[in-house]
Amino acid sequence: MTQTIKLVAFSTEQPARLLAHYLVKNNISAEYSLVQAEYSHVVMLSDPEDEGKAKLIAQEFVLNPDHDKYQSVAWQSGESVDLTPQKQMSFGRVLPILRASPFTSLILVFCAAVFLLANIGITLPYKWLHIQPIALMIENNQWWRLFGPALIHFSLLHIVFNLLWWWSLGKQIESTFGISSLCLLFALSAGVSNVAQLLVNGPNFGGLSGVVYALVGCVWWLGWLRPSWGINLPKPIVGFMLIWLIVGFADVLPINMANTAHTVGLICGCLFAWILVKKTTKF
């Protein structure tokens, strides 16, 4: 029995089907597959000898998926590239998705729980997660507080914005590189960005934004350095996040933003992506 090879995965169906059609047109045995456990759309290869040629085509496709040649091949094949109809969400469908990305789900649920508890008057988690001056943490050895600010939020808009980004980008990294890579990126970006924010502006801050910017930087650079991996952010989204970062420094918003944490988090994510690429290249 021939073992299929995973070429590339997408978050939506249409590009995966278009690429599969184009590969078949180029005499490469490929097919589209929906991986329910990860809820990702995958292009699979049947012949290992096609992998080298297929990767080059996939890299070209990712750089310009809207090129007419891909859609025209789909039309010539006489097959539909319609999106899969969306089924109504239920707990039975949500649970496998959460299990497929356990660390992403854990942080999401923990942040939501801490926020909900605070809004019904239970503020003890906030007190235990609030960061303290370095000298005080050296004295009391409560080093978990270095990561604490990433887990507390002060408004509904703040937590919804951060958790949507965390879920969207975090599960991409976890499903592709494993739970250990996402854990390491979370710990690195949360710890370093929180300490930087503490040293610049003091201990009164919170939010997952520093980690979110690390995810943005990581996915952005992975898409740039290794587009064939199928992990990327659209340029308008990257532009929006960078502009939002600049707006924060301009101090024209009615809210206080942890600008230092955002910047340091972004740098951590970009460096992490570079390390992932270098590490993979060695093997």
Buried (B, 14 or more C-beta within 10 A) or exposed (E): EEEBBEBBBBBEBBBBBBBBBBBBBEEBBBBBBEBEEBBBBBBBBEEEEBEEBBBEBBBBBBEEBEEEEBBEBBEEBEEEBEEEEEEEEEEEEEEEBBEBBEBBBEBBEEBBEBBEBBEEEEBEBBEBBBBBEEEEBEEEEBEEBBBBBBBBBBEEEBBEBBBEBBBBBBBBBBBBBEBEBBBBBBBBBBBBBBBBBBEBBEBEBBBBBBBBBBBBBBBBBBBBBBBBBBBBBEEEBBEEBBEBBEEBEEEEEEEEBBBBBBBBBBBBBBBBBBBBBEEEEEE
